[in-house]
Amino acid sequence: QVQLVESGGGVVEPGGSLRLSCAASLRIFTLHTMGWYRQAPGKQRELVATMTSDSITNYADSVKGRFTISRDNAKKTVYLQMNSLKPEDTAVYYCNLNLINVQRNYWGQGTQVTVSS
């Protein structure tokens, strides 16, 4: 089983930046999609950004132009660079790995991001 360990969350002021990291315990060789989701208090979990195994990216309209998803294959790590943070970005952020052929999802433990003055 693949384990995903997240880090990088914290408290920042509006306009600040954070970089989230998600390290996988195993290198993935099969077709997959990796991404970031978030869940704010009292709201449903929503997609933030995704990246396919052939590096096609997709972003929620609310974060496009501010957030960037990337990966370092050597480190088996996925990143989410968050710039120009807004209070509405406050949420628990979850890393996700979807294995296409077996239709199985793996989730990180979640990391809290709080944007407040």
MDTraj code that builds the backbone (N, CA, C; nanometers):
import mdtraj as md
import numpy as np

residues = "GLN VAL GLN LEU VAL GLU SER GLY GLY GLY VAL VAL GLU PRO GLY GLY SER LEU ARG LEU SER CYS ALA ALA SER LEU ARG ILE PHE THR LEU HIS THR MET GLY TRP TYR ARG GLN ALA PRO GLY LYS GLN ARG GLU LEU VAL ALA THR MET THR SER ASP SER ILE THR ASN TYR ALA ASP SER VAL LYS GLY ARG PHE THR ILE SER ARG ASP ASN ALA LYS LYS THR VAL TYR LEU GLN MET ASN SER LEU LYS PRO GLU ASP THR ALA VAL TYR TYR CYS ASN LEU ASN LEU ILE ASN VAL GLN ARG ASN TYR TRP GLY GLN GLY THR GLN VAL THR VAL SER SER".split()
xyz = np.array([
    [0.0830, -0.1177, 0.0000],
    [0.0000, 0.0000, 0.0000],
    [0.0879, 0.1246, 0.0000],
    [0.0495, 0.2252, -0.0782],
    [0.1227, 0.3501, -0.0860],
    [0.0799, 0.4414, 0.0277],
    [0.1776, 0.5002, 0.0949],
    [0.1501, 0.5980, 0.1990],
    [0.1901, 0.7368, 0.1512],
    [0.1064, 0.8362, 0.1805],
    [0.1312, 0.9745, 0.1436],
    [0.1439, 1.0572, 0.2705],
    [0.2560, 1.1268, 0.2858],
    [0.2821, 1.2072, 0.4038],
    [0.2927, 1.3532, 0.3637],
    [0.2046, 1.4366, 0.4188],
    [0.1989, 1.5777, 0.3845],
    [0.2750, 1.6632, 0.4853],
    [0.3209, 1.7782, 0.4385],
    [0.3852, 1.8766, 0.5240],
    [0.3755, 2.0134, 0.4585],
    [0.4036, 2.1185, 0.5354],
    [0.4102, 2.2524, 0.4805],
    [0.2967, 2.3450, 0.5178],
    [0.1945, 2.2949, 0.5842],
    [0.0843, 2.3799, 0.6250],
    [0.1250, 2.4753, 0.7358],
    [0.0383, 2.5725, 0.7625],
    [0.0669, 2.6690, 0.8657],
    [-0.0272, 2.7867, 0.8602],
    [0.0081, 2.8922, 0.9333],
    [-0.0704, 3.0146, 0.9398],
    [0.0056, 3.1264, 0.8701],
    [-0.0603, 3.1925, 0.7760],
    [0.0014, 3.3028, 0.7026],
    [-0.0964, 3.4184, 0.6912],
    [-0.0436, 3.5379, 0.6669],
    [-0.1263, 3.6552, 0.6446],
    [-0.1752, 3.6595, 0.5005],
    [-0.2870, 3.7265, 0.4748],
    [-0.3327, 3.7420, 0.3366],
    [-0.2227, 3.7988, 0.2480],
    [-0.2095, 3.7421, 0.1285],
    [-0.1043, 3.7823, 0.0370],
    [0.0234, 3.7024, 0.0511],
    [0.0319, 3.6202, 0.1539],
    [0.1504, 3.5398, 0.1773],
    [0.1544, 3.4147, 0.0921],
    [0.2582, 3.3339, 0.1136],
    [0.2794, 3.2127, 0.0350],
    [0.3115, 3.0942, 0.1244],
    [0.2762, 2.9765, 0.0765],
    [0.3112, 2.8498, 0.1396],
    [0.3376, 2.7479, 0.0305],
    [0.4217, 2.6497, 0.0607],
    [0.4420, 2.5368, -0.0286],
    [0.4139, 2.4085, 0.0459],
    [0.3147, 2.3344, -0.0023],
    [0.2802, 2.2057, 0.0549],
    [0.3567, 2.0946, -0.0161],
    [0.3949, 1.9932, 0.0597],
    [0.4659, 1.8788, 0.0042],
    [0.3902, 1.7509, 0.0373],
    [0.3977, 1.6546, -0.0520],
    [0.3351, 1.5245, -0.0328],
    [0.4336, 1.4189, -0.0805],
    [0.4905, 1.3447, 0.0129],
    [0.5912, 1.2438, -0.0185],
    [0.5290, 1.1050, -0.0209],
    [0.5521, 1.0321, -0.1286],
    [0.5004, 0.8966, -0.1440],
    [0.6033, 0.7945, -0.0970],
    [0.5541, 0.6865, -0.0372],
    [0.6434, 0.5831, 0.0126],
    [0.6993, 0.4954, -0.0985],
    [0.6329, 0.4934, -0.2147],
    [0.6738, 0.4133, -0.3285],
    [0.6684, 0.4963, -0.4563],
    [0.7549, 0.4626, -0.5512],
    [0.7479, 0.5254, -0.6818],
    [0.6362, 0.4600, -0.7621],
    [0.5560, 0.5417, -0.8306],
    [0.4419, 0.4930, -0.9062],
    [0.4801, 0.4783, -1.0528],
    [0.4667, 0.3571, -1.1062],
    [0.5023, 0.3291, -1.2454],
    [0.3809, 0.3159, -1.3364],
    [0.2632, 0.2962, -1.2809],
    [0.1426, 0.2787, -1.3603],
    [0.0743, 0.4126, -1.3862],
    [-0.0259, 0.4100, -1.4753],
    [-0.1005, 0.5304, -1.5087],
    [-0.1711, 0.5843, -1.3838],
    [-0.1527, 0.7127, -1.3569],
    [-0.2102, 0.7690, -1.2357],
    [-0.2352, 0.9184, -1.2493],
    [-0.3138, 0.9689, -1.1581],
    [-0.3361, 1.1116, -1.1430],
    [-0.3084, 1.1479, -0.9978],
    [-0.2353, 1.2542, -0.9762],
    [-0.2109, 1.3034, -0.8418],
    [-0.2669, 1.4442, -0.8287],
    [-0.3041, 1.4807, -0.7081],
    [-0.3637, 1.6116, -0.6932],
    [-0.3780, 1.6557, -0.5499],
    [-0.4341, 1.7745, -0.5370],
    [-0.4611, 1.8348, -0.4075],
    [-0.6083, 1.8711, -0.3978],
    [-0.6671, 1.8405, -0.2846],
    [-0.8041, 1.8762, -0.2525],
    [-0.8041, 1.9526, -0.1211],
    [-0.9123, 2.0241, -0.0944],
    [-0.9213, 2.0956, 0.0323],
    [-1.0645, 2.0921, 0.0840],
    [-1.0762, 2.1050, 0.2156],
    [-1.2064, 2.1053, 0.2801],
    [-1.2076, 2.2123, 0.3887],
    [-1.2927, 2.3118, 0.3705],
    [-1.3097, 2.4180, 0.4672],
    [-1.4172, 2.3784, 0.5678],
    [-1.4178, 2.4398, 0.6863],
    [-1.5184, 2.4064, 0.7873],
    [-1.6606, 2.4211, 0.7339],
    [-1.7421, 2.3179, 0.7522],
    [-1.8803, 2.3217, 0.7093],
    [-1.9024, 2.3077, 0.5601],
    [-1.7977, 2.2792, 0.4841],
    [-1.8097, 2.2670, 0.3399],
    [-1.7614, 2.1308, 0.2917],
    [-1.8002, 2.0957, 0.1694],
    [-1.7573, 1.9700, 0.1104],
    [-1.6146, 1.9808, 0.0575],
    [-1.5486, 1.8663, 0.0475],
    [-1.4146, 1.8632, -0.0088],
    [-1.4202, 1.8999, -0.1569],
    [-1.3269, 1.9843, -0.2000],
    [-1.3251, 2.0297, -0.3377],
    [-1.1867, 2.0123, -0.3990],
    [-1.1854, 1.9971, -0.5297],
    [-1.0605, 1.9837, -0.6037],
    [-0.9889, 2.1174, -0.6104],
    [-0.8577, 2.1152, -0.5906],
    [-0.7752, 2.2339, -0.6027],
    [-0.6915, 2.2280, -0.7300],
    [-0.6162, 2.1195, -0.7468],
    [-0.5298, 2.1036, -0.8632],
    [-0.4990, 1.9565, -0.8841],
    [-0.4815, 1.9157, -1.0102],
    [-0.4441, 1.7789, -1.0421],
    [-0.3349, 1.7780, -1.1481],
    [-0.2614, 1.6679, -1.1510],
    [-0.1593, 1.6455, -1.2525],
    [-0.1615, 1.4987, -1.2912],
    [-0.1712, 1.4699, -1.4216],
    [-0.1699, 1.3333, -1.4697],
    [-0.0271, 1.2831, -1.4799],
    [-0.0139, 1.1516, -1.5033],
    [0.1183, 1.0915, -1.5139],
    [0.1939, 1.1397, -1.6377],
    [0.1228, 1.1979, -1.7350],
    [0.1891, 1.2591, -1.8498],
    [0.1912, 1.4115, -1.8384],
    [0.1791, 1.4622, -1.7140],
    [0.2036, 1.6020, -1.6782],
    [0.0993, 1.7004, -1.7289],
    [-0.0230, 1.6557, -1.7512],
    [-0.1324, 1.7467, -1.7825],
    [-0.1911, 1.7979, -1.6514],
    [-0.2013, 1.9297, -1.6381],
    [-0.2480, 1.9901, -1.5134],
    [-0.3854, 2.0510, -1.5289],
    [-0.4553, 2.0607, -1.4159],
    [-0.5868, 2.1223, -1.4119],
    [-0.6020, 2.1931, -1.2781],
    [-0.6629, 2.3125, -1.2802],
    [-0.6786, 2.3919, -1.1595],
    [-0.8222, 2.4382, -1.1427],
    [-0.8639, 2.4486, -1.0175],
    [-0.9907, 2.5124, -0.9886],
    [-0.9833, 2.6594, -1.0283],
    [-1.0945, 2.7146, -1.0748],
    [-1.0957, 2.8543, -1.1176],
    [-1.0530, 2.9489, -1.0055],
    [-1.0857, 2.9135, -0.8827],
    [-1.0577, 3.0000, -0.7697],
    [-0.9092, 3.0128, -0.7376],
    [-0.8266, 2.9191, -0.7863],
    [-0.6840, 2.9217, -0.7551],
    [-0.5964, 2.9396, -0.8777],
    [-0.6542, 2.9353, -0.9960],
    [-0.5770, 2.9468, -1.1193],
    [-0.5014, 3.0797, -1.1230],
    [-0.3729, 3.0716, -1.1556],
    [-0.2879, 3.1893, -1.1578],
    [-0.2185, 3.2167, -1.0269],
    [-0.2636, 3.1532, -0.9187],
    [-0.2034, 3.1722, -0.7872],
    [-0.1333, 3.0466, -0.7364],
    [-0.1890, 2.9289, -0.7676],
    [-0.1344, 2.8018, -0.7207],
    [-0.0689, 2.7279, -0.8361],
    [0.0340, 2.6493, -0.8045],
    [0.1025, 2.5682, -0.9040],
    [0.1306, 2.4299, -0.8473],
    [0.0878, 2.3260, -0.9195],
    [0.1181, 2.1896, -0.8804],
    [0.2399, 2.1424, -0.9584],
    [0.3291, 2.0709, -0.8916],
    [0.4494, 2.0211, -0.9554],
    [0.4939, 1.8936, -0.8853],
    [0.5972, 1.8304, -0.9391],
    [0.6477, 1.7076, -0.8783],
    [0.7966, 1.6934, -0.9010],
    [0.8590, 1.6168, -0.8132],
    [0.9986, 1.5801, -0.8242],
    [1.0027, 1.4280, -0.8201],
    [1.0211, 1.3659, -0.9358],
    [1.0158, 1.2205, -0.9441],
    [1.1255, 1.1526, -0.8621],
    [1.2438, 1.2132, -0.8588],
    [1.3541, 1.1553, -0.7835],
    [1.3222, 1.1493, -0.6345],
    [1.2507, 1.2494, -0.5842],
    [1.2147, 1.2542, -0.4427],
    [1.0784, 1.1928, -0.4148],
    [1.0095, 1.1475, -0.5200],
    [0.8758, 1.0886, -0.5067],
    [0.7821, 1.1831, -0.4328],
    [0.7883, 1.3103, -0.4692],
    [0.7167, 1.4141, -0.3963],
    [0.6363, 1.5029, -0.4903],
    [0.5142, 1.5356, -0.4481],
    [0.4276, 1.6292, -0.5185],
    [0.4189, 1.7567, -0.4366],
    [0.4174, 1.8712, -0.5037],
    [0.4146, 2.0000, -0.4362],
    [0.2933, 2.0814, -0.4792],
    [0.2521, 2.1711, -0.3910],
    [0.1540, 2.2723, -0.4247],
    [0.2073, 2.4063, -0.3762],
    [0.2520, 2.4891, -0.4701],
    [0.2982, 2.6230, -0.4375],
    [0.1784, 2.7163, -0.4361],
    [0.1548, 2.7827, -0.3236],
    [0.0393, 2.8693, -0.3066],
    [0.0874, 3.0116, -0.2836],
    [0.0548, 3.0998, -0.3763],
    [0.0917, 3.2403, -0.3672],
    [-0.0333, 3.3268, -0.3568],
    [-0.0147, 3.4496, -0.3127],
    [-0.1247, 3.5458, -0.3003],
    [-0.2431, 3.4857, -0.2262],
    [-0.2151, 3.4258, -0.1128],
    [-0.3184, 3.3548, -0.0382],
    [-0.4267, 3.4487, 0.0132],
    [-0.5494, 3.3986, 0.0129],
    [-0.6665, 3.4726, 0.0572],
    [-0.7307, 3.4015, 0.1755],
    [-0.8072, 3.4732, 0.2576],
    [-0.8756, 3.4077, 0.3697],
    [-0.9625, 3.2898, 0.3261],
    [-1.0228, 3.2976, 0.2085],
    [-1.1070, 3.1894, 0.1607],
    [-1.0288, 3.0646, 0.1211],
    [-0.8958, 3.0722, 0.1205],
    [-0.8127, 2.9549, 0.0975],
    [-0.7965, 2.8715, 0.2243],
    [-0.8421, 2.9224, 0.3364],
    [-0.8311, 2.8509, 0.4632],
    [-0.9060, 2.7183, 0.4559],
    [-0.8350, 2.6092, 0.4834],
    [-0.8934, 2.4755, 0.4743],
    [-0.7894, 2.3726, 0.5156],
    [-0.8348, 2.2492, 0.5297],
    [-0.7438, 2.1367, 0.5413],
    [-0.7161, 2.0867, 0.4005],
    [-0.5892, 2.0770, 0.3644],
    [-0.5498, 2.0357, 0.2304],
    [-0.5053, 1.8903, 0.2318],
    [-0.5574, 1.8134, 0.1363],
    [-0.5293, 1.6710, 0.1273],
    [-0.4615, 1.6369, -0.0048],
    [-0.3546, 1.5601, 0.0034],
    [-0.2894, 1.5054, -0.1146],
    [-0.3628, 1.3792, -0.1584],
    [-0.3751, 1.3602, -0.2902],
    [-0.4466, 1.2450, -0.3441],
    [-0.3668, 1.1779, -0.4551],
    [-0.3709, 1.0458, -0.4556],
    [-0.3133, 0.9654, -0.5632],
    [-0.4199, 0.8690, -0.6119],
    [-0.4488, 0.8725, -0.7412],
    [-0.5451, 0.7810, -0.8014],
    [-0.4747, 0.6909, -0.9002],
    [-0.4810, 0.5604, -0.8760],
    [-0.4257, 0.4616, -0.9677],
    [-0.5344, 0.4235, -1.0664],
    [-0.5156, 0.4590, -1.1931],
    [-0.6212, 0.4492, -1.2925],
    [-0.6645, 0.3051, -1.3188],
    [-0.5698, 0.2158, -1.3435],
    [-0.6034, 0.0801, -1.3847],
    [-0.6779, 0.0006, -1.2781],
    [-0.6483, 0.0256, -1.1532],
    [-0.7140, -0.0466, -1.0444],
    [-0.8177, 0.0393, -0.9732],
    [-0.8359, 0.1635, -1.0184],
    [-0.9337, 0.2562, -0.9609],
    [-0.9238, 0.2615, -0.8084],
    [-0.8044, 0.2861, -0.7603],
    [-0.7821, 0.2948, -0.6169],
    [-0.7248, 0.4316, -0.5807],
    [-0.7771, 0.4900, -0.4739],
    [-0.7333, 0.6196, -0.4247],
    [-0.6549, 0.6066, -0.2952],
    [-0.5504, 0.6874, -0.2834],
    [-0.4754, 0.7014, -0.1603],
    [-0.4777, 0.8477, -0.1201],
    [-0.4864, 0.8725, 0.0103],
    [-0.4971, 1.0083, 0.0626],
    [-0.3915, 1.0363, 0.1675],
    [-0.3409, 1.1594, 0.1669],
    [-0.2550, 1.2046, 0.2735],
    [-0.3360, 1.2308, 0.3988],
    [-0.2669, 1.2607, 0.5085],
    [-0.3346, 1.2784, 0.6365],
    [-0.4019, 1.4141, 0.6505],
    [-0.3723, 1.5058, 0.5606],
    [-0.4264, 1.6402, 0.5659],
    [-0.3344, 1.7352, 0.6401],
    [-0.3254, 1.8581, 0.5911],
    [-0.2465, 1.9607, 0.6572],
    [-0.3257, 2.0909, 0.6583],
    [-0.3282, 2.1582, 0.7727],
    [-0.4092, 2.2785, 0.7905],
    [-0.3395, 2.4004, 0.7322],
    [-0.4132, 2.4756, 0.6510],
    [-0.3683, 2.6045, 0.6000],
    [-0.4655, 2.7105, 0.6490],
    [-0.4146, 2.8085, 0.7221],
    [-0.4973, 2.9161, 0.7746],
    [-0.4433, 3.0491, 0.7253],
    [-0.5287, 3.1268, 0.6595],
    [-0.4913, 3.2574, 0.6072],
    [-0.5701, 3.3621, 0.6852],
    [-0.5009, 3.4371, 0.7685],
    [-0.5674, 3.5327, 0.8559],
    [-0.4693, 3.6397, 0.9001],
    [-0.5210, 3.7602, 0.9202],
    [-0.4408, 3.8691, 0.9727],
    [-0.4539, 3.8801, 1.1237],
])
top = md.Topology()
chain = top.add_chain()
for i, resn in enumerate(residues, 1):
    res = top.add_residue(resn, chain, resSeq=i)
    for name in ("N", "CA", "C"):
        top.add_atom(name, md.element.get_by_symbol(name[0]), res)
traj = md.Trajectory(xyz[None], top)
